[in-house]
Amino acid sequence: MEMKRAICSLCFLLALFLALSLQTAATDAVDSAPAMAPAPELTEKECGDKCEVRCTNNHGYHKMCLKMCNVCCKSCNCVPSGQSGNGDECPCYRDRKNPKGKSKCP
């Protein structure tokens, strides 16, 4: 009976040790993954140039379009290409909303 208890205890300790070893190995693998470098900051001129393209066909609200586009560019560090759409290129820009729940960025 005593031998059975010792074997069960030994098996339990071995299983616990194996589980902890696997968890440590998994954590080390995640920690050693290379981090992505952040995108370089867009300068004020780069934001302005991209927003000029973005707001080209916005005749009635051109100044407001440029103003909001530049605000969004500075905080998101990107502007989607083209005059509309292409939000997948810059999810931050696409997902910003005003207090009424509408898109903040043109």
JOCORUR-V929483 format. One record per helix or strand of 3 or more residues. SS is the DSSP state (H for helix, E for strand). FROM is the first residue (numbers start at 1). TO is the last residue. If there is no record, write none. Layout:
# JOCORUR-V929483
<<SS,FROM,TO> <SS,FROM,TO>>
This chain:
# JOCORUR-V929483
<<H,2,31> <H,44,54> <H,62,76> <H,87,89> <H,91,95>>
